[in-house]
Amino acid sequence: MFLFLSFYDFCTMLVRRICYYMRPFVPMIIGLCLGIGLSLILAPFVDENCDVYSSILADDTAASSSSDHLGRKRELESVPDAEKTNFDYFNSDDFEPRLKRQAKPKSPPVKNSRPRKILRPRYASTELGIREKLFVAVLTSKATLDTMGIAMNKTLSHYVNKILFFMDTRGTTLPGGMSIVSFTDNRADLKPFHMIKYIGDHYRNSYDWFFIVPDHTYVHGEKLLDFVNDISISKKLHMGVPSTKKDASYCSVDAGIILSQEVLSSVFENNKWCSQNAFSPDTEDNIGRCIYQSTGLACSNTVSGKTYSHYTTEDSRDFDVDNLPPRAAKFNTALTVGPLKRTTDLYKMHRYFCEVELRHTEQELEKTKDSIINMSVQTPGGRQSATWPIGVQEQFKPKSRFDVIRWDYFTENHIYLNNDFTTIQTLKGVEKMDITDILETSLDRLNKKYGRVLFTDQKLINGYRRFDPIRGMEYILDLSLRHQTTSEYTTKRVHLVRPLSQVEIVPMPYVTENSRVNLILPVTRADRDSVVSFLDSYAHTCLNSGDNTNLVIVFIYEMNETKEDVFSVLKSMSTYYGNKYQNGARISWTSLKTNQPSQLVVMDTVSKQFKADELLLYCTVGIELSIDFLNRVRMNTIDKWQVFFPMGFHQYKPNLIYDEKPYPANIELKKNVGHYGSYFYEQASFYCGDYTRARSEMMTSNGPVDDMLDLFVKQSKLHVFRAIEPALKHRYHDQICDPMLSEDAYQRCLLGRSHGLASQSQLAMLIFEQQKNVDSVHLEVLHQQKDPNIDQMKVK
């Protein structure tokens, strides 16, 4: 009883203490309970008012219910108060987002299916919408194409991005080196509109500015390009010289017309109306009416503070191209001059403006030199701090004795200690031309320095040269000069610098990694064992990943080959791989019979199977393929522009660089494992059309060609790009040099074979170990013969 009362008292006391501490929170708890209860009671009435503002999911009506709403939405602040009462909240989707469920696929996905690849355009400029700057359309005719047209092409083509000649009637023969478009419609009044339609179909989205001009007008190409470079491409521009014949809203065709890309697109879309309303025999009137009707823009000769200037020769009766004094600024600053009557007038006009630009450049150089000298006074070193020549970087300052640049000694015919492996070397080729040039330059500068011709003959006593990576090539010459009048010889020392010119970025199309690479692999009887590893590498790299490639194996048979097929196993392997993988990458084979399996013989046979715009990669057995290498082949090979000769990493002979077997399966990029083969040109990538054109040029010139490198260097205008390729690795194989090759190719093969055995240190160590073994055997023989000198040799 006592225990029960004690427990009861304890509970009572505990409840009282809890109530004491909870008393301040009782109002809050009661308020929360009342709020939750009222919200549950009023919820149905609130939902009915929110139905007006709720959005219904059209794609998922089955999952919707009358009670599944998001509550009252935000006010539409963009709707005026007067319109809020009449605004259709239910059907409007301008302000509130709607949830769009992903549509279910019509058919179930295929098991183990690969995601679809995104097809990118060939050139990155197409993908990014990058356009070239200036397109020039020249109106010509059959009668003037061979005269004024050729002159216009020679004086203007190297300044602009694209120049195209349009003529109404095609002649029997067309001049080479020109892009010409002819039309079957002989009506002269419609030729401009045929031209606009052709430009719109092919080049409308490729250029920012379009310039239309006849072939009897000289165009100052450099100034024209600078003119359009300073104009914003966002401007809608119809620019030229207002016509003085009829309507000033039209531009004079003789002076040239500049159209922006947007204006040309509008004219192209309205080209049908222009053709139907070309009732005037005057080309200027038809083009002007078409542009004004299509865009509503009148001809303007000023934009952004720049004025389009043209010098007309019709009103100048005393105009003489043969006697052009430095005339008014209007003539020297003119973008176009015309009309001209003779081809010689156009060439002379071009020479005149080139001389004007040359004088202007020389004046700017002199001003820059004076400015550098005047500013040098304010520098810490004073006037002496100005380097010689003025404007050229100062000499390289070595930080240690290992950085000192060596001077090479030379005479008129030889150079001494040019490298670490030769003592004397005969000057020939560009080296000889370089020495001859600096000797002639030295004599000319000395005569100019003394004001008249004093020295007529010279002899090189001593010559020193070095290449400074900051300044360029430096020369110090000791010359023996013969005086013109006294015939006495005097000695002078001259210092010359051939400075490094400004580095220029060669404009080239930037391609993407979307092109299919067709690998051409020639296989002879001696290559049968190495092809298996190549096929495994191709299957692992390309076939498994579905890379956009196509392997064509060329099995080369000898002319006296027996009936037994020595490539039957390899053909079965290629057929097996081709049937196993059907995911984009392909593999096939073909046969060839010849006793001289050169690169050109193989490509002459295989190139007939491909189109002109297909990318070909000529490769050899023993290389390791990689996706990075194939992508760089795609990007470094440009149709009608550039071919690619990669410089791969060649493995040294394994038994010379490794101490024991098994040899490593992978080739590491280390100096004691291999080297970059600068003498090997076995791999080459190019487009089939470029190869076909180069072979056609070779047939017409009848020049000797040994391999594809000589073909593209001698018989083609394409860029030959040679670069180190770390992703291209060659396994070692014995190099066989054919004595029937030309002297250059044969010597190149011998150098490649000698450098491909091992590094110099490794070869020296092998020779040392071999000599050590020979000496040990010799000592052992002497010991067995009990030679009295054996003890003395051991002591030594």
C-alpha positions in Angstrom: 0.0 0.0 0.0 2.8 2.3 0.8 4.6 1.6 -2.4 1.4 2.2 -4.4 0.8 5.6 -2.8 4.3 6.6 -3.4 4.1 5.8 -7.1 0.7 7.6 -7.4 2.2 10.7 -5.7 5.2 10.6 -8.1 3.0 10.5 -11.2 0.8 13.4 -9.9 3.8 15.5 -9.2 5.3 14.7 -12.7 2.0 15.7 -14.5 1.8 18.9 -12.5 5.4 19.8 -13.4 4.8 19.2 -17.1 1.7 21.3 -17.1 3.6 24.0 -15.4 6.3 24.1 -18.1 3.8 23.7 -21.0 1.4 26.4 -19.9 3.1 29.2 -22.0 2.7 27.0 -25.2 -1.0 26.1 -24.8 -2.3 29.1 -26.8 0.0 28.2 -29.7 -1.1 24.6 -29.7 -4.8 25.5 -29.6 -4.2 28.0 -32.5 -2.5 25.4 -34.7 -5.3 22.9 -34.1 -8.0 25.4 -34.9 -6.1 26.5 -38.1 -5.7 23.0 -39.4 -9.3 22.2 -38.7 -10.6 25.3 -40.4 -8.4 24.6 -43.5 -9.8 21.1 -43.8 -13.4 22.4 -43.5 -12.9 25.2 -46.1 -10.8 23.3 -48.6 -13.7 22.2 -51.0 -14.9 25.8 -51.3 -11.4 27.1 -52.1 -10.8 24.4 -54.8 -13.9 25.6 -56.7 -12.6 29.1 -56.9 -9.1 27.9 -58.1 -10.5 25.9 -61.1 -10.5 29.1 -63.2 -6.8 29.6 -62.8 -5.6 25.9 -63.0 -4.0 24.5 -66.2 -5.1 21.1 -67.4 -2.4 18.7 -68.6 -3.5 17.8 -72.1 -1.1 14.8 -72.5 -2.1 13.2 -69.2 -5.8 13.7 -68.6 -6.3 10.2 -67.1 -4.0 11.1 -64.2 -5.8 14.3 -63.5 -8.5 14.7 -60.9 -10.8 17.4 -59.7 -8.8 17.7 -56.4 -5.3 17.5 -58.0 -4.6 21.2 -58.5 -1.7 23.5 -57.7 -3.7 26.2 -56.0 -4.0 29.8 -57.0 -1.4 30.9 -59.5 0.6 34.1 -59.6 -1.0 37.3 -61.0 -0.3 38.0 -64.7 1.5 41.3 -64.3 1.9 41.7 -68.0 -1.8 41.9 -68.6 -3.4 45.3 -68.0 -5.9 45.6 -65.3 -8.7 46.4 -67.7 -8.0 43.2 -69.6 -7.7 40.9 -66.6 -11.4 40.4 -66.3 -11.7 39.4 -70.0 -8.4 37.4 -70.2 -8.8 33.8 -71.1 -6.8 32.1 -68.3 -8.0 28.7 -69.2 -6.9 28.6 -72.8 -3.9 30.9 -72.6 -0.4 29.5 -72.5 1.6 32.7 -73.0 2.6 33.0 -69.3 2.4 29.8 -67.4 4.5 26.7 -68.4 2.8 23.5 -69.2 4.3 20.1 -68.3 4.9 18.2 -71.5 5.4 14.5 -70.9 7.8 12.6 -73.0 5.9 10.6 -75.6 6.2 6.9 -75.3 8.0 5.1 -78.2 5.9 3.4 -80.7 8.0 0.3 -80.7 10.2 -1.1 -77.9 13.9 -0.3 -78.1 16.1 -3.0 -79.7 18.3 -4.8 -77.1 21.9 -3.7 -77.1 21.2 -1.0 -79.7 23.7 1.9 -80.0 22.6 5.5 -79.7 22.3 7.3 -83.0 25.3 9.4 -83.9 24.8 13.1 -84.6 25.8 13.9 -88.2 28.0 17.0 -88.2 28.8 19.0 -91.4 32.2 18.6 -92.9 33.4 22.1 -92.1 33.2 23.8 -88.7 32.5 27.1 -90.4 29.2 25.6 -91.7 28.3 24.4 -88.3 29.0 27.7 -86.6 27.6 29.9 -89.3 31.0 31.6 -90.0 31.1 33.3 -93.4 33.9 34.6 -95.6 34.3 38.3 -96.1 34.1 39.3 -99.8 32.6 37.7 -103.0 33.3 39.4 -106.3 31.0 38.8 -109.3 32.4 40.1 -112.6 30.2 40.7 -115.6 32.0 39.7 -118.7 31.3 38.5 -122.3 32.7 36.1 -124.8 34.5 38.9 -126.6 36.3 40.3 -123.6 36.9 37.2 -121.4 40.3 36.4 -122.9 41.5 40.0 -122.6 39.9 42.2 -119.9 38.6 39.1 -118.0 42.1 37.6 -117.6 43.6 41.0 -116.6 40.9 41.4 -114.0 41.5 38.0 -112.6 45.3 38.5 -112.3 45.0 41.9 -110.6 42.2 41.1 -108.2 41.9 37.4 -107.4 44.7 37.4 -104.8 43.0 40.1 -102.7 39.4 38.8 -102.4 38.1 35.5 -101.0 36.2 34.5 -104.2 36.0 35.9 -107.7 33.6 34.5 -110.3 33.1 35.5 -113.9 29.6 35.4 -115.5 29.1 35.4 -119.2 26.0 34.9 -121.4 27.6 32.7 -124.1 30.2 30.0 -123.6 33.2 30.2 -125.9 34.9 27.2 -127.6 38.0 27.5 -125.3 38.1 29.0 -121.8 41.2 30.3 -120.1 42.6 28.3 -117.3 42.8 29.3 -113.7 39.5 31.1 -113.7 36.1 30.3 -112.3 33.6 31.0 -115.1 29.8 30.5 -115.2 28.0 30.7 -118.5 24.2 30.8 -119.2 22.3 29.3 -122.1 20.0 32.3 -122.2 21.6 34.8 -124.6 19.4 37.8 -123.6 21.8 40.4 -122.2 19.1 42.1 -120.1 18.5 38.9 -118.1 22.2 38.0 -117.5 22.4 40.0 -114.2 19.4 38.1 -112.8 20.8 34.7 -113.9 23.9 35.8 -112.0 21.9 36.7 -108.9 20.1 33.4 -109.0 23.3 31.5 -109.3 24.9 33.4 -106.4 21.9 32.9 -104.3 21.8 29.2 -104.9 25.4 28.6 -104.1 27.0 31.4 -102.1 24.2 33.4 -100.4 25.1 32.1 -96.9 28.8 31.8 -97.4 29.9 35.5 -97.6 29.2 38.8 -95.8 29.6 41.2 -98.7 29.0 40.8 -102.5 30.6 43.1 -105.0 29.3 43.3 -108.6 31.5 45.0 -111.3 32.1 44.7 -115.0 35.4 43.5 -116.4 36.3 46.9 -117.9 36.7 48.6 -114.5 39.9 48.4 -112.5 39.3 47.5 -108.8 41.9 48.4 -106.1 41.5 45.1 -104.4 43.6 45.8 -101.2 41.7 49.0 -100.5 38.3 47.4 -101.3 39.0 44.6 -98.8 40.0 47.1 -96.1 36.9 49.1 -96.9 34.4 46.3 -96.2 36.4 45.1 -93.2 35.6 48.3 -91.4 31.8 48.0 -92.0 29.6 46.1 -89.6 28.1 43.0 -91.2 24.8 43.7 -89.4 24.1 46.7 -91.7 21.6 46.4 -94.5 23.7 48.0 -97.3 23.2 48.9 -100.9 26.3 50.9 -101.7 28.1 52.4 -104.7 28.1 55.6 -106.7 24.6 57.0 -107.5 23.8 56.9 -111.2 23.9 60.1 -113.2 22.1 58.6 -116.2 18.5 58.1 -114.9 17.5 57.6 -111.3 19.9 58.6 -108.5 18.3 55.8 -106.4 20.2 53.3 -108.5 24.0 52.6 -108.3 26.3 52.9 -111.3 27.4 49.4 -112.4 30.6 50.8 -113.9 31.6 52.0 -110.5 30.8 48.7 -108.8 28.0 47.8 -106.4 28.4 46.5 -102.8 25.6 44.5 -101.4 25.3 43.0 -97.9 24.3 39.4 -97.4 20.8 40.4 -96.2 20.2 42.7 -99.3 21.4 39.9 -101.7 19.0 37.4 -100.0 16.1 39.8 -100.5 17.0 40.4 -104.1 17.3 36.6 -104.6 13.9 36.0 -103.2 12.4 38.7 -105.5 14.4 37.5 -108.5 11.3 36.3 -110.4 9.7 39.8 -110.3 13.0 41.3 -111.4 13.2 39.0 -114.4 9.7 39.8 -115.5 10.2 43.6 -115.2 13.6 43.7 -117.0 12.2 45.8 -119.9 15.2 48.2 -120.2 18.2 47.4 -122.4 20.4 49.1 -119.7 21.9 46.7 -117.2 22.3 49.5 -114.6 18.6 50.4 -114.8 17.4 46.7 -114.5 19.7 46.0 -111.5 18.9 49.2 -109.7 15.1 48.7 -110.1 15.4 45.2 -108.8 17.3 46.1 -105.7 15.1 49.1 -104.9 11.9 47.0 -105.4 13.2 44.2 -103.2 14.6 46.2 -100.4 13.4 49.7 -100.6 17.0 50.9 -100.2 18.4 53.7 -102.4 22.0 53.8 -103.5 24.3 55.2 -100.8 27.9 56.2 -101.1 28.7 56.7 -97.4 28.4 54.4 -94.4 29.9 54.8 -90.9 31.9 57.8 -91.9 33.5 56.0 -94.9 32.9 57.1 -98.5 32.8 54.9 -101.6 34.9 56.7 -104.2 35.1 56.0 -107.9 37.2 57.8 -110.6 35.5 57.9 -113.9 37.5 58.2 -117.1 34.5 59.2 -119.4 34.6 62.9 -118.5 38.5 63.2 -118.5 39.5 63.7 -122.0 43.1 64.2 -121.0 43.2 60.9 -119.1 46.3 59.0 -120.1 47.3 55.7 -118.4 50.8 55.9 -119.7 51.4 59.3 -118.0 49.9 59.1 -114.5 51.4 61.9 -112.3 50.6 61.9 -108.5 47.1 63.4 -109.0 44.6 64.6 -106.6 43.7 62.6 -103.5 40.5 61.6 -105.1 42.3 59.5 -107.7 44.8 57.9 -105.3 42.0 57.0 -102.8 39.6 55.6 -105.5 38.3 52.1 -105.0 37.5 51.7 -108.7 38.6 53.4 -111.9 36.9 53.0 -115.2 35.8 52.3 -117.8 39.1 51.2 -119.3 39.4 50.4 -123.0 42.6 48.3 -123.2 44.0 45.4 -121.3 47.3 47.2 -120.9 45.5 50.1 -119.3 44.3 47.8 -116.5 47.8 46.4 -115.9 49.4 49.8 -115.8 46.7 51.0 -113.5 47.5 48.1 -111.2 51.2 48.9 -111.3 50.5 52.5 -110.5 48.4 51.7 -107.4 51.0 49.2 -106.2 53.7 51.9 -106.4 51.4 54.2 -104.4 50.9 51.6 -101.7 54.7 50.9 -101.7 55.5 54.5 -101.2 52.9 54.8 -98.4 54.4 51.7 -96.7 57.9 53.1 -96.9 56.8 56.4 -95.4 55.0 54.6 -92.5 58.2 52.6 -91.9 60.3 55.7 -91.7 57.9 57.3 -89.3 57.9 54.2 -87.2 61.7 54.2 -87.0 61.8 57.9 -86.1 59.3 57.3 -83.4 61.3 54.4 -81.9 64.5 56.5 -81.8 62.7 59.4 -80.2 61.1 57.2 -77.6 64.4 55.5 -76.8 65.6 58.8 -75.2 63.0 58.3 -72.4 64.2 54.7 -71.7 66.7 53.9 -69.0 69.4 53.1 -71.5 68.9 56.3 -73.5 69.5 56.4 -77.2 71.9 53.5 -76.9 69.1 51.2 -75.9 67.6 51.3 -79.4 68.5 48.0 -81.1 70.0 47.5 -84.5 68.3 47.2 -86.9 65.6 49.6 -85.7 62.4 47.8 -84.9 64.0 44.3 -84.7 64.1 42.4 -81.4 67.4 42.6 -79.4 69.8 39.7 -79.4 69.1 36.6 -77.4 70.8 36.7 -74.0 72.0 33.3 -72.8 71.4 32.5 -69.1 74.2 30.0 -69.0 77.0 28.7 -71.1 74.7 25.9 -72.4 72.5 28.5 -74.0 75.1 30.3 -76.1 74.3 30.2 -79.8 77.1 28.9 -81.9 78.4 30.8 -84.9 79.0 28.6 -88.0 82.0 29.4 -90.2 81.5 29.3 -94.0 83.1 30.3 -97.3 81.5 30.8 -100.7 81.4 27.1 -101.4 81.6 25.2 -98.0 80.3 25.4 -94.5 82.3 24.0 -91.5 81.0 22.1 -88.4 77.4 22.7 -89.4 76.3 19.9 -87.0 77.8 17.4 -84.6 78.3 14.8 -87.3 80.0 16.6 -90.2 83.2 18.5 -90.4 82.8 20.2 -93.8 79.8 20.3 -96.1 79.3 21.7 -99.6 76.8 24.5 -100.0 74.1 23.7 -102.4 70.4 24.4 -103.1 68.9 27.0 -100.9 72.0 27.2 -98.7 74.0 28.3 -101.7 71.3 30.8 -102.8 71.3 32.3 -99.3 75.1 33.0 -99.3 74.9 34.4 -102.8 72.1 36.7 -101.9 73.8 38.2 -98.8 77.0 38.8 -100.8 75.0 40.7 -103.4 73.1 42.6 -100.7 76.3 43.6 -98.9 77.9 45.0 -102.1 74.7 47.0 -102.9 74.4 48.4 -99.4 78.0 49.5 -99.3 77.7 51.3 -102.6 74.5 53.1 -101.3 76.2 54.0 -98.1 79.1 55.9 -99.8 76.7 57.6 -102.3 78.1 56.2 -105.5 79.4 53.0 -107.0 82.8 52.5 -105.6 83.2 48.7 -105.5 82.6 46.5 -108.5 84.0 43.2 -107.3 84.1 41.3 -104.0 85.6 38.2 -102.5 84.5 36.5 -99.3 87.4 36.0 -96.9 85.5 34.8 -93.7 81.8 34.3 -93.1 80.0 33.6 -89.9 76.3 33.0 -89.4 74.0 31.9 -86.6 70.2 31.6 -86.1 68.8 33.7 -83.3 65.3 32.5 -82.4 64.3 36.0 -81.5 65.9 38.1 -84.3 66.4 35.7 -87.2 69.5 34.8 -89.2 72.6 36.9 -88.4 75.7 37.2 -90.6 79.2 38.6 -90.1 81.2 38.9 -93.4 84.8 39.9 -94.0 84.9 41.1 -97.6 87.7 41.9 -100.0 86.4 44.7 -102.2 88.0 46.1 -105.4 87.8 49.8 -105.9 86.4 50.9 -109.2 88.9 53.6 -110.1 92.1 52.5 -108.4 91.5 48.7 -108.8 92.9 48.4 -105.3 91.5 45.9 -102.8 90.2 46.9 -99.4 88.8 44.8 -96.6 85.6 45.6 -94.8 83.5 43.8 -92.2 79.7 43.9 -92.5 77.0 42.7 -90.2 73.7 41.7 -91.7 70.4 40.4 -90.2 67.7 38.6 -92.0 64.9 39.3 -89.5 62.0 37.0 -88.9 58.9 38.3 -90.6 55.6 38.6 -88.9 54.0 35.3 -88.4 50.9 35.0 -90.6 48.0 32.6 -90.1 47.3 30.9 -93.4 43.5 31.0 -93.8 42.3 27.4 -94.2 38.9 25.7 -94.0 38.4 24.1 -90.6 36.9 20.6 -91.0 35.1 18.4 -88.5 35.5 14.7 -87.7 32.6 13.6 -89.7 34.2 12.4 -93.0 34.5 8.7 -93.7 38.2 7.5 -93.8 38.9 4.9 -96.4 42.1 3.0 -95.4 44.1 1.6 -98.2 46.3 -1.3 -97.0 48.7 -2.9 -99.6 49.7 -6.4 -98.6 52.5 -8.4 -100.2 53.6 -12.0 -99.6 56.2 -10.8 -97.1 53.5 -8.9 -95.1 51.2 -11.9 -94.4 52.3 -12.4 -90.8 51.9 -8.7 -89.9 48.4 -8.3 -91.4 46.8 -10.4 -88.6 47.8 -7.9 -85.9 46.7 -5.0 -88.1 43.2 -6.6 -88.5 43.0 -7.1 -84.8 43.9 -3.5 -84.2 41.3 -2.3 -86.8 38.6 -4.5 -85.2 39.3 -3.3 -81.7 39.6 0.4 -82.8 37.0 0.8 -85.5 34.8 -2.2 -85.9 33.8 -2.4 -82.2 33.1 1.3 -81.9 31.4 1.6 -85.2 33.8 4.4 -86.4 33.1 5.9 -89.8 35.9 4.0 -91.6 36.3 1.6 -94.5 39.3 -0.7 -94.8 40.3 -1.8 -98.3 43.0 -4.5 -98.3 44.9 -4.7 -101.6 46.5 -8.2 -102.0 49.4 -7.9 -104.3 50.4 -10.9 -106.4 53.5 -11.3 -108.4 53.2 -11.8 -112.1 54.6 -15.4 -112.0 52.4 -16.3 -109.0 51.3 -20.0 -108.8 47.7 -21.1 -108.7 47.8 -21.5 -105.0 46.3 -18.5 -103.2 48.8 -17.4 -100.6 46.2 -14.9 -99.2 43.3 -17.3 -98.7 43.5 -17.2 -94.9 43.6 -13.4 -94.8 40.7 -13.2 -97.2 38.7 -15.4 -94.9 39.5 -13.3 -91.9 38.5 -10.1 -93.7 35.2 -11.7 -94.8 34.6 -12.9 -91.2 35.1 -9.4 -89.7 32.9 -7.9 -92.4 30.0 -10.2 -91.7 30.4 -10.0 -87.9 30.3 -6.2 -87.6 27.4 -4.3 -89.3 27.5 -1.0 -87.3 29.1 1.5 -89.7 32.7 0.5 -90.1 33.4 -1.7 -93.1 36.1 -4.0 -94.4 36.7 -5.4 -98.0 39.6 -6.6 -100.2 40.7 -6.4 -103.8 43.6 -8.0 -105.8 46.4 -6.6 -107.9 49.1 -8.3 -110.0 52.4 -6.5 -110.5 56.1 -7.0 -110.0 56.7 -3.4 -108.8 54.2 -2.7 -106.0 54.8 1.1 -105.6 52.4 3.6 -104.0 51.4 5.0 -107.3 50.7 1.6 -108.9 48.5 0.7 -105.9 46.6 4.0 -105.9 46.0 4.0 -109.7 44.1 0.7 -109.3 42.2 1.5 -106.1 41.3 5.2 -106.8 38.9 4.0 -109.5 36.6 2.5 -106.8 36.1 5.8 -105.0 34.4 9.1 -105.8 36.3 12.4 -106.0 35.1 13.7 -102.6 36.1 10.6 -100.6 38.9 10.7 -98.1 41.7 8.1 -98.6 44.4 7.1 -96.1 47.3 5.1 -97.5 48.8 3.0 -94.7 51.1 0.1 -94.2 51.1 -3.0 -92.0 52.7 -2.8 -88.6 51.0 0.4 -87.4 48.7 0.7 -84.4 45.4 2.5 -85.2 43.7 4.9 -82.8 40.6 7.1 -82.9 42.7 10.2 -82.2 44.9 9.5 -85.2 41.9 9.0 -87.5 40.3 12.2 -86.3 43.4 14.2 -87.0 43.5 12.7 -90.5 40.0 14.0 -91.0 40.9 17.5 -89.8 44.3 17.8 -91.5 43.2 16.7 -94.9 41.1 19.3 -96.8 39.5 18.7 -100.2 41.2 20.8 -103.0 43.4 22.4 -100.4 45.7 20.2 -98.3 47.2 16.7 -98.1 48.6 15.2 -94.8 51.8 13.2 -94.4 51.9 12.2 -90.6 55.3 11.6 -89.0 54.7 8.5 -86.8 56.7 7.1 -83.9 58.8 4.2 -85.1 59.9 1.4 -82.7 63.5 0.4 -82.6 64.6 -3.2 -83.2 63.3 -5.0 -80.1 66.3 -7.4 -79.6 68.6 -4.3 -79.5 66.7 -2.3 -76.9 65.2 -4.9 -74.6 67.3 -7.3 -72.5 64.9 -10.2 -72.3 61.7 -11.6 -73.7 58.8 -11.3 -73.8 58.8 -7.9 -75.3 56.2 -5.3 -74.2 52.9 -5.5 -76.1 52.5 -1.7 -76.2 54.9 0.9 -77.7 55.8 3.6 -75.2 56.7 7.1 -76.4 60.2 7.1 -74.9 63.5 8.0 -76.5 65.0 4.6 -75.8 62.1 2.8 -77.4 61.8 4.5 -80.7 61.9 7.8 -82.7 59.8 9.9 -85.0 60.7 8.8 -88.5 61.5 12.0 -90.4 62.7 10.0 -93.4 59.5 7.9 -93.8 56.6 9.1 -96.0 54.7 5.8 -96.1 51.4 7.1 -94.6 49.5 9.7 -96.5 45.9 11.0 -96.5 44.3 12.9 -99.4 41.0 13.1 -101.3 40.6 10.9 -104.3 39.9 13.9 -106.6 43.1 15.6 -105.6 45.1 12.5 -106.3 43.4 12.1 -109.7 44.1 15.7 -110.7 47.8 15.4 -109.6 48.2 12.2 -111.7 46.7 13.9 -114.7 49.1 16.8 -114.4 52.0 14.3 -114.1 50.9 12.7 -117.3 51.0 16.0 -119.2 54.3 17.2 -117.7 56.1 13.8 -118.1 58.1 14.6 -115.0 59.8 11.8 -113.0 57.8 10.9 -109.8 58.9 8.3 -107.3 56.1 8.3 -104.7 53.1 10.2 -103.5 55.2 12.8 -101.8 57.0 13.7 -105.0 53.6 13.6 -106.8 51.9 16.2 -104.5 55.0 18.4 -104.2 55.9 18.6 -107.9 52.6 18.1 -109.6 50.1 19.7 -107.4 49.3 23.2 -106.0 48.0 21.7 -102.7 49.5 22.3 -99.3 51.6 19.4 -98.2 51.2 19.3 -94.4 53.9 17.3 -92.5 53.5 17.0 -88.7 54.5 14.8 -85.8 51.7 12.3 -84.9 52.1 10.7 -81.5 49.0 8.6 -81.9 50.5 6.8 -85.0 52.9 4.1 -83.8 54.9 1.7 -86.0 56.2 -1.6 -85.0 59.7 -2.4 -86.1 60.1 -4.2 -89.5 63.1 -4.7 -91.7 63.4 -1.9 -94.2 64.3 -3.0 -97.7 65.7 -0.3 -100.0 65.2 -0.8 -103.7 68.3 0.3 -105.7 66.0 1.1 -108.7 64.6 4.1 -106.8 65.8 7.6 -107.6 68.9 8.9 -105.9 66.9 11.0 -103.4 64.4 8.3 -102.5 67.1 5.7 -102.2 69.3 7.8 -99.9 66.2 8.7 -97.8 65.5 5.0 -97.4 69.0 4.2 -96.3 68.9 7.0 -93.8 65.6 5.8 -92.4 66.9 2.2 -92.1 70.1 3.3 -90.3 68.3 5.5 -87.8 65.7 2.9 -87.1 67.9 0.3 -85.5 68.4 1.9 -82.1 69.6 5.2 -80.5 73.2 6.2 -80.7 73.8 5.5 -77.0 72.2 2.1 -77.3 74.3 1.2 -80.3 77.5 2.5 -78.6 76.7 0.4 -75.5 76.2 -2.7 -77.7 79.5 -2.1 -79.5 81.2 -1.6 -76.1 79.8 -4.8 -74.7 80.7 -6.7 -77.8 84.2 -5.4 -77.7 84.4 -6.3 -74.0 83.4 -9.9 -74.8 86.0 -10.1 -77.5 88.7 -8.8 -75.2 87.6 -11.3 -72.5 87.9 -14.2 -74.9 91.2 -13.0 -76.1 92.5 -12.8 -72.5 91.3 -16.3 -71.9 93.1 -17.6 -74.9 96.3 -15.9 -73.8 95.9 -17.3 -70.3 95.6 -20.8 -71.7 98.7 -20.3 -73.8 100.6 -19.2 -70.6 101.8 -16.0 -72.2 104.3 -14.2 -69.9 102.6 -10.8 -70.7 99.2 -12.0 -69.3 99.8 -10.8 -65.8 100.8 -7.3 -67.0 97.6 -7.0 -69.1 95.5 -8.0 -66.1 97.2 -5.4 -63.9 96.5 -2.7 -66.5 
